[in-house]
């Protein structure tokens, strides 16, 4: 448990500055940063505006989002330089190529200093090669990060990021509370016309789809999107249904799931809950309620079906509901779409606790050679973790792009600027034209910050979701380098087999009566040995750390 109070954190930060801000390595290694303080602020603490004492620049890998492609002349960059004295040298990479490009440049030692948009556990692939820093050695340079971890009790979540050396190698975005955004969007006008009420459970949802099918036998009521490889397709739908059953699948895939009752980790792809998830999805496919092309079609095709009235449900989040789904059906007379309150499944009215940590930042090892290393860590701390930095990266410049503040609820986006569900008819776009609310920089934050981006409709959705119990996070089970190398050898073949058979079971290409044979196949590919190594690591960590 993280025991430091806010007062202790601030005192420690000040003392570290006086002492030259030397890092403290858990293994006793030298992480001194005394000679790497050029441009750094003395006594940098919570609430301070970071501004380098001299103009400096840092290289950064920049994901260029298809919805708002990277522009070097965004006001974001100009204002950032004015506030912090920092210029970012961006290597822009299209989102579709980002993970592959990141892997290549990091492995080759050619990565920029700052490497954002990394989802745990992707960073683990680079630990053994020494290409990225154990960032936990340097969080004493980051007072805002430490303060939020302590105040929001996020240390148990961070512990799950630790490697066997007791360190973590990724600085994640931090959320005050669990945030459920993704769900299904439904044509409420169709629901009303058929006299249907909002489904409370996933079984209720099946009933709704059956009534829609009965009224429109030539259509698939649900035709879904987000089928990006290598996942089996319909990645959000699988994730939602899997979470409702208490397992990891689709976007939520993780090979290991913590079984709190048994007190051990199990292989997700062979869990009974995984089988139940596939049974549910297969029922939808078998009855013609779910378009089988949902697992392979592009987003554009899925959206076209929804736009033309050939389907009545599609996966959405708060942004795509407004920016895509509602625009897509605008030409259909009387058509309306809204987010469904997430149906409840066998796991009850719960949400997974691991969602309090977001994608995050890796730091290239070569950054430690820079004389500006301390200033870089202070800069990262301010931009990604301070309230002021989060407000800036999210909403921009007070008096120009917004007025008021999120703490007292007076925040207002400038009426001439649109974002998500706010000011949908405005001529300017906060992301496209200004570079703010960019997913490279703007994620995490307080619940009030989160709520500032929502329409009243979305606030009502969030209020309902926030009534649900948050499931505890899995305990740490950090692997040694040798163990990680071993399970990595097994993981690829196992994952491929799980994903291929997930699709086959869902589509009925393989009968679920062969489930036991499928589990045996996983065991033949070393799933049991994989689980044994992870549980051994868990027992070792528990013995060492209590």
N, C-alpha and C positions, 0 to 999 in steps of 0.2 A: 504493500500500500504506500502511496506517495504521501509523506508526512509533513513536508515543508509547508509552512504558512506563507501567505503573500508577503508579510513583513520580512520573514527570513529570506525569501527569494530576492527582495529588493536589496536587503543588506548584503547578501552574497554577491549580487551583481556589482554593487559598488566596490566591495572588497576585491573582487576579481579584477576590476579595472585598475585599481591601485597597484595590484600585484603583477600587472602586465598581462592579465587575462590568459594565463597559462591553462590549457585544457587539462583535464584529469582523466587519464585512461584507466579503465577497470583492471587491465592486466599489468599496470605499472609502467607501460610504455611511455615514451616521451612524446607528448602532444603539445609541447610548448609553442605558444604563438607570440611570444614576447617580441620577436624581430619581424613580425608580420602585421604591424599595426598602422602602416601608412594609410592615411585617410580616415582612420577609425576615430570615433568619438570617445572621449574619456567619460567614465561614469554613466554610460548609456544604461537607462533604466526604463521600467514600465511607464508609459505615458509620454516618453520623449519622441519628438520628431527626429528621425534619423536624417542627418545631412553630413555627407563626407566632408572632411576638412580641406579637401582638394578635389578637383575634377578627376573622376576615375571611371573606368569602364569594366564591365564583366561580360563574358560571352555566355550566351544562353541558347538552348535548343528550343525552338518556337514551333509548336504545333499550329499549322494554318488550317483553321476550321472551314469546311466547305460553306457553311452558312455565313461566315464573316471572314473571308480570306485576309491574311496578314497584309498590313500596309505599314511601311516604315514611317509614314508621315502622320500616323494617328495622333491626335491630341494627347492621348494617354502617355506616349513616350516623351513628348515635349514637356508636359507638366511634371512627369516623374523626374526628369533631369533637373527641372527648376526646384523641386522640393528636396531632392536627395543628393544632387551633384553627381548622379550616376547615369551613365549612358549604357544602354544594353546593346551589345553586338549580337544580333539575332541570326541564327541559322534556321531559316523557315523551312518546315517540312510538311507536306500535305498529310492530313490525318490518316489517310489510307495507307501511307508508307511509314508512319511515325515509329511504330514499334520495331519494325525491321531495321530502319535507319538507325534508331537508337542503339539497338543491339550491335550493329556493325561498328559504329564509331566508338562506343564505350569499350567493346572488346579489343579494339585496335589501339586504345589509348588516345584517340583523336577527338574525344567528346568535348563540347564546351564545358565551362566550369559548372554552370547551373543546368541541371537536367530535370525539368518538371514533367508533369503528366505521366507519372509512373505509378502503376497500381501494384500494391503488395499482392503476391510475393515476387513480382517480376524482378525486383532488385537482387534477389538471392542468386540469380544466375551470374552476377558479376562480383560476388564477394570473394570467391576463391582466387580469382585472377588479380585481386587487389586494385581494380580499376576505379572503385568508388570508396569514399571515406566512410568510416563508422561515425555517422553524424552525431550519435549520442555522446561521443567524446567531447563535442564542442557546443552542446546546448547551454553551457554556462555563459556563452557569448550571446544568448538569445533570451533576454528577460521576458519578453511578451509570450513566447512559446512556453516557457517554463511556468509562468503564472497561470496560463489557461489550462495547461495540463493538470496543475494542482487544483485550481478552483473548480474545474469541471470533472475532476476525478477520472482522468483519462489514462492514468498510468497502467491500470490492468489491460486496457486496450493496446497501449504501446508495448507492453510486455510480450504480447503475441507477435510483435515484429522482430523480437530479438533473435539473433543468431546464437550458436552455442557458446560463443565467446562472451555472451551477456550484453552485446551491443546491438543497436539497430542501425540500419544503413539507409533509411528512408525517412524524410521529414514529411509526415502526412498532413493534409488539411484537417483541422480540428472542428468538430461540431459540438455545440453545447448539449444538444439532445439528438435523439434519433429522428431522422427525417425520411418519411416515405413519400416519394413523388410519383413513381411509375404505377400505373394501373391500367384498366381498360377504359376506353372512351366508348360511349354507347349513344345511339340515336334515340334521344328521349322522346321525340315526336312519334317514333315507331312504337316505343313502349306505351305511350299514352293511347295511341290508336288501338292497340291490342289489349288495353286494360291491364298492363303488367306493372308490378311494383318492383322497386329496386331489390336485387337479390342480397340477402344477408349472408348466405353461405355459398360455397362453390357448388353444392348440390342445387341450391336455388338457381344459380346461374345456368346450370344445365337445363333446368325447367324453363327459364326465360328463353334460352336458345331453341328449345323444342317448340315453344309456342310461335316463335318467329319463323321457324322452319315450316311449321304447319300452315302458317299464313302465306308463306313464300317458298313452296317446295322446290322451286327451280334455283334457289340461291343458297349459298353458304352464309349463315348469319354472321359468323366470325371469320374474317380473313385477315391474317396478321402480318406483321412486319419485323424488322430488326433480325434478319437471319444471316448475320455476318459469320463467315467461317472463322475458326474451325469448329465452332459450336454446332450442335445439331439443327439449329434453326429455331425460329419463333422464340428467340432467346429471352425476351422479357416475359412472355407468357409462361414458359417453362419455369423461370425464376419465381414468378408470383405463385404458381401452383405448388412448386417444390417447397417454397418457404412456408406455405400454408400446411404442408404435410410434415415439415421439420427436417428437410434435407436440402442439399446443394445441387442445383441443376440449372442449365441455361447460363444466363449471365451470373448467377450466383455460384457457379461451379467452383468447388474446392475439393480436392481428392479426399481430404480428411474432414470428418464431422465429429464433434464431441458428443458422446453419449453420456449425459449427466447421470442418468440412472445407473449405468454400468461403471461409470468413473473411468472411462477409457475412450480412445479414439477408434472410429470405425471407418471403413472405406465407403465413401458416399455412394459410389455407383453400384454397390451391392446391398445397400440398406433396404429393408422392407418398405420404408417410407418412399424410397426412390421407385420401387415397383408400384406402389399405390399411386404415385404421381403419374407414371406411365399408363396405368390402368385408366385413370381419369381422362387423360388426354386421348387415349385410344378410343374411349367411348364417344368422345366428341367427334373424332374422325369417322368412326364406324357409322354413326347415325347421321352423318352429313351436316353436322353442326359447325365443324371447323374445317375450313378449306385446307386440303392436304398440301396445296401449293404454299401455304404459310411458312413451311420449313425451307423453302428454296427461293421464293420470289424476292425481287428487289423491293426496296421501300416504295419506289415510284409506282410499281404495279399494284402493291397493296393499297396505296393511297388512291390510285385511279379507281379501283373497285369500290372503295368507300365513297369516293366523290360521285360516282355514277349510280349509287344506290344498289350496287350488287352485293354489298355487305353492310351490316349494321353495327359491328363492333370492330375496334382496332386498338392496339396498344398506344398509349399516350403518356406524356408527362405534362406538367403545367405549361411549358413553352409550346410543345407541339400541338397541344389542344387548341391554343389560340392562333399560333402562327401557321399551322398546317390544317388540322382537321376541320376547323370552322371555316377556313377559307376554301377548303376543298369542296365542302357541301353547300357553299353559298348559292349555287345556281339551282339547287333542288328546292322546290316550293315548300316552305314551312319546315325545312329540315333543321334540327337542333341536335347538338352533341354536348355531352357533359362527362366528367370523370365519375366512374363508379367508386363509391366507397369500397375499399378492397374487401372482397368476400372473405369469410372466416372458414378455415379448414380444420382438420383433426388436431393441429397444433394449438388451436384456440385463438383467442383475440390477443395475439402477441406479435412482436416485431423483433427481428434479429438485432442484437446489440452491436455487432461488428460494424454497422453502418455509421457509427459516430466518427470513424476515421475515413478520410477521403483519399483520392490519389494524392501523390506528393512529389517531393523533390529529392533527387540524388545529387550528390556533390562529387564531381570528378576529383580523383586523387591529386591531379596536377594543380588544382586550385590551392592546395596547401603550400605550393612553392611560391605563390604570389605574395608580394609584400603587402598587398591589400586584403589578405585573407580575413582578418578580423572585421574590417569594414564590410566585406561581402556578407559575412554571417550576420552582422548588425542590420545590413540592408535587407537581407532575406527575412529576418525577424520582424522588421518594421512592415514591409510590404505584405507579407503573407499572414502575419500573426497579430499585429497590433490592431486595435479598433479603428484607428485613423487610417492605417494602410488598407484594411479590409473595406472601409467605406470608400476610399479613393478608387481602389481597383474595381469595386462593384459599381459605384454610382457616379464617380467622376469628380467634378469640381463644383463646390457649393457656390450658388449664385449663377452658375452657367448651365450645368446639366441638371441640377436639383436644388431644392431649398429644404430647410428644416433638418431634423435629425431622426434617427431610428429609435433612440432611447425613449423619447416622449411621444412617439407616434405622429410627429408633425412632418415627417418626411414626405416630399412630393417630387416626383420626377417632372422635369420641365415639360409643359404640355406640348411643345413642339418636337419632343423626342419620344420614341416608342421603345418598349422592351417587353417581351413576353406578353402578358395580358394587360399591361399598362399603356395607355394612350395608343391603342392599335391603329388609329388613323393618322398618326403624326407623320410629317414628311421626313424626319430624320430618324435614324436607327442608332441606338446607343452602342451597339457592337460594331455594325458595319461602318458607320461614319466617324465614330469616336474612339473605338478600341477598348471601351470599358466593358465590364461584365464578360471579359474574356476568360474562358475556362482554363487558360494557362496560369492565370493569376487569381481569379476571383472564385474561391470556394471556401467552405468552412465558415465559422463565425457563430455569433450568438443567435438564439431563437428570434430575438427582435430584429436582428439583421436579416435573417431568413424571411421573416414575415413581411419585411419592407418591400419585397419583390412581388408580393402576392396581391391579387385582386380579392375583393370580399368573398367571391365564390371559392377561391383557392384557400383562403383563411378558414372557411367553414370546413373544407375537406381536411385540412391539417388538424383542425380542432378535433374532428372525429378520430383521426388516426392517432392523435396524441393520447387518447383515452386508453390505448392498448398497452399491455404490459411488455416491457423490454426484456428479452431473454438475455441471460448472462453470456458474456463472451467466453470462448474456449480458453482454457489455461495454456500457458506457454509450453511448447515442446521443441525447443531449438535443437537443430541437428549439428553435429560436427561437420567439418568440411568433407571428411571421408563418407559420412552417412549421407550427406546431401548429394555427393557425386553418385553414390550407389542408387538412391531413390530416383535421381534424375534419369538414370539409365532405364529404370522400369517405368517411369511416369509417362513417357511419350506413348509407348505401346499400349499401356493401360488406358490412357485417356482416349486414344484413337478407337480402341475397342468399345469403350463406354459410349462415346459419341455416336459411332456407327450403329450400335445396337439400340441406343436411345431412339434414334430415328426409325429403325426397323420396327421396334415394339410399338411406337406411337402410331405408325402408319399401318400396322397389321401385317407387315412383310415378314415378321417373325412372331409366332404366337407367344403370348405371355405364359403359356403352359411350359415353355422352355426356359423359364426364369432360373430354375435351379441349375440347369446346364450352363447357362450364361455365367452364373456366379462361379461355377467350377472353372470356366474358361478364364475368368479374371484371376482366380487362384493360380492357374497354370502360368499366368503372366506376372506372378509374384505379388499379387495384392496383399496376401496374408503377411508376407515378409515385410512389405512396405509398412503395413499397419504396426507390425511388431517393432520395427525400428523407431517409428514415431512414438509409440507408447513407452518404449525404453527411454527415449529422450525426455518424455514427460516425467517419468518416475525419477530420472536423474536430476532434472531441474527442480522437482518438488523436494527431493532430498537435500539439494544444495541450497535452496532458497526458502524452504519452508512453505 
